[in-house]
Amino acid sequence: MERPVCLIENHEDGTIRVNQEALEILSRFTQKVVVVAVVGKYRTGKSYLMNRLVGCKNGFSLGSTVQSMTKGIWMWCVPHPVKRGHTLVLLDTEGLGDVEKGNSQNDSWIFALAVLLSSTLVFNSMGTIDQQAMDQLHYVTELTEKIKVKSTEQADLEDDSSEFKRFFPSFVWCVRDFNLQLQMDGKDITEDEYLKSALKLKPGMSVAVRNYNLPRECILHYFHSHKCFVFDRPASKLALQNMDKVQDSQLDPAFIQQTKKFCEYIYEKSPVKALSGGYTITGRALGDVAVSYVEAICSGSIPSMENAVVALAKIENSRAVEDALSQYGEMMALHVHRFPTETQEEFLNLDKECHSEAVKVFMKLSFNDTDQEYQAKLIEALDNRKAEYLQRNEEASERRCRAILQELSAGLEKGIKEGRFSVPGGYKMFTEEKRSLETEYLKVKGKGVKRGLELSFIIYRDLELSFILIF
């Protein structure tokens, strides 16, 4: 992709929709994907970080005013810089808390989709990790209302939030324009220790303590790993208004180094996107699950990770069957010109080779076909295709045999019409020529599986009948 495209369209009426252009792009990616999504308050430099991961200064829209530039969720797919044979998918989300939107529920769904679609979630904030920053993360406290691991029926009976950590993305907190010293109790601390301290829970059960602990508990409870990066202010205020044009030489060296460190971590540590059950997915599958989640949201239900896996399995396995059958058809089509095969064994060997390659295609593309339902469908369909080609092979053989017999019997037929055998002893002459014709027929190669004499006998009987009638 030379530029980002919108993946999730966010409309003014609060409805969301998956962009078809993005789905078509994802459908072309059969490689496993590493999906990195960035969330956070608008106008905090989220898009800049995503652009740096691509190695560009622009791409995702950067703005220099108080107006949010990104609407919905935008996607950029690039070859993974470190993991060969993988695709890096970057998701830049609409800024949370946009005053022009005035729809917090819509923000919650954008946040939930970023969590559902990503393998690494980057939360971007300004200043320090304080209570105000935690308040911006109140969306994380609503995830149990927006996401279910199990199907709706099961989720109604039990709380599956404890399962989130197994399936949620890794969590990275980026603190921008950080102007404090990383010290605690007079000792230097790491960025991760700073985050760990900020997420420490307070003892007590008062309302104030519970409100303080809730977002921290959710971050600790839902996400399986936690990482922190702090960034110095990159440049002067004037330069910040034109970040897509500013050269690295104009930026604070410390900021450049911190950004490089962030990118290297994402490249090395961000895992391949996996679904409930540990199934790693391709770009095409990512598009399918995005559709599944958005359809659930639009229907008024809660997106279920388990249901997404079921829906994806149906889509992917149906495609796998179609692709496998196409492989079989393409391979057989290359050999149709060889029909008829000289022997039935030759045809069966050809079918076996094409069948094997078709199954390999299916096994490579199939997804969660645990009960082998779709593999059974493929085998049945391949048997039907085999029968069709077997019939074509036999029909080709019949046509070839008839053509040979017609060519060889032309002289015999001419003799009948001219009355050459309508003389005393003519039937004996006819029988001898017929026997000679049979011998010549047996010598001809390439007659195929229907080369047996029963076909020649039919024609010979026709010749005999003609001879008797003329005689």
HELIX and SHEET records of a PDB file:
HELIX    1   1 GLN A   20  SER A   27  1                                   8    
HELIX    2   2 LYS A   46  VAL A   54  1                                   9    
HELIX    3   3 SER A  104  LEU A  117  1                                  14    
HELIX    4   4 GLN A  131  GLN A  136  1                                   6    
HELIX    5   5 HIS A  138  GLU A  142  5                                   5    
HELIX    6   6 LEU A  143  LYS A  146  1                                   4    
HELIX    7   7 THR A  152  LEU A  157  1                                   6    
HELIX    8   8 SER A  161  GLU A  163  5                                   3    
HELIX    9   9 PHE A  164  PHE A  167  1                                   4    
HELIX   10  10 GLU A  191  ALA A  198  1                                   8    
HELIX   11  11 VAL A  207  TYR A  222  1                                  16    
HELIX   12  12 LYS A  237  LEU A  240  1                                   4    
HELIX   13  13 ASP A  248  GLN A  250  5                                   3    
HELIX   14  14 PRO A  253  LYS A  269  1                                  17    
HELIX   15  15 GLY A  283  CYS A  298  1                                  16    
HELIX   16  16 MET A  305  HIS A  335  1                                  31    
HELIX   17  17 VAL A  336  ARG A  338  5                                   3    
HELIX   18  18 GLN A  344  LEU A  365  1                                  22    
HELIX   19  19 GLU A  373  LEU A  408  1                                  36    
HELIX   20  20 ALA A  410  GLU A  418  1                                   9    
HELIX   21  21 GLY A  426  LYS A  443  1                                  18    
HELIX   22  22 LEU A  453  ILE A  470  1                                  18    
SHEET    1   A 8 ILE A  16  VAL A  18  0                                        
SHEET    2   A 8 VAL A   5  ASN A  10 -1                                        
SHEET    3   A 8 ILE A  73  PRO A  79 -1                                        
SHEET    4   A 8 HIS A  86  THR A  93 -1                                        
SHEET    5   A 8 LYS A  32  GLY A  40  1                                        
SHEET    6   A 8 THR A 120  MET A 126  1                                        
SHEET    7   A 8 SER A 170  ARG A 176  1                                        
SHEET    8   A 8 HIS A 226  VAL A 230  1                                        
SHEET    1   B 2 GLN A 183  MET A 184  0                                        
SHEET    2   B 2 LYS A 187  ASP A 188 -1                                        
END                                                                             
